[in-house]
Amino acid sequence: MHFLFGILIFTIVAVAGYFFLLAFTSFAETAIVILALVLAFLAEFTYMKIRADG
């Protein structure tokens, strides 16, 4: 079940980060995708750390 939550969090943050960066920055498309993936990895890492501590 935690795996599904992780995938859900990663997907939501990646898509939301992509659209947010697309709307409010003037970076190239590749940079926006890379930054959105970095944000998603950070969110996933944070979720895993919180889950491991609790």
N, CA and C of each residue as an Amber inpcrd file, in Angstrom:
protein
   162
   0.8170000  -1.1880000   0.0000000   0.0000000   0.0000000   0.0000000
   0.8680000   1.2630000   0.0000000   1.9860000   1.2090000   0.7450000
   2.8820000   2.3640000   0.7660000   3.4930000   2.6100000  -0.6080000
   3.6940000   1.5410000  -1.3560000   4.2190000   1.6850000  -2.7190000
   3.2530000   2.4840000  -3.5820000   1.9570000   2.1960000  -3.4560000
   0.9570000   2.9300000  -4.2330000   0.8810000   4.3940000  -3.8030000
   0.9800000   4.6510000  -2.4940000   1.0070000   6.0350000  -2.0230000
   2.2300000   6.7660000  -2.5730000   3.3540000   6.0700000  -2.6110000
   4.5750000   6.6690000  -3.1460000   4.4340000   7.0230000  -4.6110000
   3.8660000   6.1210000  -5.3900000   3.6550000   6.3930000  -6.8120000
   2.6790000   7.5470000  -6.9900000   1.6290000   7.5630000  -6.1890000
   0.6390000   8.6360000  -6.2730000   1.2620000   9.9920000  -5.9330000
   2.0340000  10.0490000  -4.8610000   2.6960000  11.2960000  -4.4730000
   3.6550000  11.7500000  -5.5620000   4.4720000  10.8250000  -6.0640000
   5.4440000  11.1670000  -7.1050000   4.7430000  11.7180000  -8.3380000
   3.6750000  11.0610000  -8.7650000   2.9570000  11.4800000  -9.9720000
   2.3120000  12.8440000  -9.7960000   1.6450000  13.0450000  -8.6730000
   0.9620000  14.3200000  -8.4400000   1.9630000  15.4680000  -8.3710000
   3.0540000  15.2710000  -7.6530000   4.0480000  16.3400000  -7.5240000
   4.7330000  16.6090000  -8.8600000   5.0310000  15.5570000  -9.6200000
   5.6790000  15.7570000 -10.9220000   4.7750000  16.5260000 -11.8760000
   3.5210000  16.1540000 -11.9540000   2.5900000  16.8300000 -12.8730000
   2.3130000  18.2560000 -12.4070000   2.0620000  18.4260000 -11.1120000
   1.7950000  19.7710000 -10.5920000   3.0230000  20.6650000 -10.7390000
   4.1910000  20.1220000 -10.4380000   5.4240000  20.8980000 -10.6020000
   5.6630000  21.2830000 -12.0450000   5.3790000  20.3790000 -12.9540000
   5.5450000  20.6640000 -14.3830000   4.6470000  21.8210000 -14.8090000
   3.3650000  21.7470000 -14.4730000   2.4440000  22.7990000 -14.8950000
   2.7300000  24.1270000 -14.1920000   3.1350000  24.0640000 -12.9250000
   3.4870000  25.2890000 -12.2100000   4.6970000  25.9560000 -12.8530000
   5.7450000  25.1700000 -13.1190000   6.9360000  25.7330000 -13.7440000
   6.6570000  26.2060000 -15.1630000   5.8130000  25.4950000 -15.8740000
   5.4610000  25.8880000 -17.2340000   4.7330000  27.2280000 -17.2440000
   3.8860000  27.4510000 -16.2590000   3.0910000  28.6750000 -16.2200000
   3.8860000  29.8800000 -15.7150000   4.7950000  29.6690000 -14.7770000
   5.4150000  30.8040000 -14.0960000   6.8990000  31.0030000 -14.3780000
   7.5020000  30.1940000 -15.2460000   8.9130000  30.3840000 -15.5830000
   9.0680000  30.4300000 -17.0920000  10.2170000  30.8980000 -17.5180000
  10.4970000  30.9430000 -18.9510000  11.6350000  29.9970000 -19.3160000
  11.7870000  28.9240000 -18.5490000  12.8270000  27.9400000 -18.8390000
  12.4620000  27.1300000 -20.0730000  13.4520000  26.4450000 -20.6140000
  13.2020000  25.5350000 -21.7290000  12.3970000  24.3370000 -21.2270000
  11.7360000  23.6750000 -22.1460000  10.8830000  22.5300000 -21.7990000
  11.6750000  21.4390000 -21.0720000  12.8880000  21.1710000 -21.5340000
  13.7150000  20.1350000 -20.9050000  14.0440000  20.5020000 -19.4610000
  14.3770000  21.7510000 -19.2210000  14.6940000  22.1920000 -17.8610000
  13.4760000  22.0800000 -16.9550000  12.3110000  22.3870000 -17.4810000
  11.0830000  22.2900000 -16.6890000  10.8100000  20.8400000 -16.3010000
  10.9830000  19.9270000 -17.2360000  10.7640000  18.5040000 -16.9460000
  11.7590000  18.0210000 -15.9000000  13.0200000  18.3960000 -16.0430000
  14.0410000  17.9730000 -15.0810000  13.7410000  18.5360000 -13.6950000
  13.3940000  19.8090000 -13.6100000  13.0680000  20.4050000 -12.3110000
  11.8270000  19.7710000 -11.6860000  10.8320000  19.4630000 -12.4950000
   9.6290000  18.8110000 -11.9690000   9.9600000  17.4250000 -11.4260000
  10.8280000  16.6980000 -12.1100000  11.2310000  15.3800000 -11.6190000
  12.0500000  15.4870000 -10.3390000  12.9000000  16.4890000 -10.2440000
  13.6720000  16.7020000  -9.0170000  12.7330000  17.0010000  -7.8470000
  11.7410000  17.8540000  -8.0740000  10.7570000  18.1340000  -7.0230000
  10.0120000  16.8690000  -6.6080000   9.6670000  16.0420000  -7.5760000
   8.9530000  14.8030000  -7.2690000   9.8370000  13.8430000  -6.4800000
  11.1140000  13.7460000  -6.8350000  12.0260000  12.8910000  -6.0800000
  12.1970000  13.3970000  -4.6500000  12.2690000  14.7130000  -4.4710000
  12.3650000  15.2670000  -3.1200000  11.1120000  14.9720000  -2.2990000
   9.9620000  15.0790000  -2.9210000   8.7170000  14.7640000  -2.2150000
   8.6720000  13.2860000  -1.8390000   9.0900000  12.4390000  -2.7450000
   9.1010000  10.9980000  -2.4740000  10.0970000  10.6660000  -1.3630000
  11.2740000  11.2710000  -1.4090000  12.2850000  11.0530000  -0.3790000
  11.7610000  11.4890000   0.9870000  11.1040000  12.6410000   1.0320000
  10.5330000  13.1370000   2.2840000   9.4670000  12.1880000   2.8100000
   8.6190000  11.6970000   1.9220000   7.5850000  10.7430000   2.3320000
   8.2150000   9.4750000   2.9100000   9.2450000   8.9650000   2.2720000
   9.8920000   7.7420000   2.7570000  10.5850000   7.9760000   4.1030000
  11.1910000   9.1500000   4.2850000  11.8330000   9.4450000   5.5670000
  10.7920000   9.5460000   6.6820000   9.6750000  10.2050000   6.4130000
   8.6180000  10.3310000   7.4180000   8.0350000   8.9620000   7.7430000
   7.8400000   8.1410000   6.7250000   7.2780000   6.8080000   6.9360000
   8.2310000   5.9400000   7.7460000   9.5310000   6.0620000   7.4950000
  10.5120000   5.2560000   8.2170000  10.6190000   5.6920000   9.6810000
  10.4700000   6.9780000   9.9310000  10.5730000   7.4800000  11.3050000
   9.3270000   7.1790000  12.1320000   8.1810000   7.0500000  11.4700000
   6.9240000   6.8520000  12.1930000   6.5880000   5.4470000  12.2020000
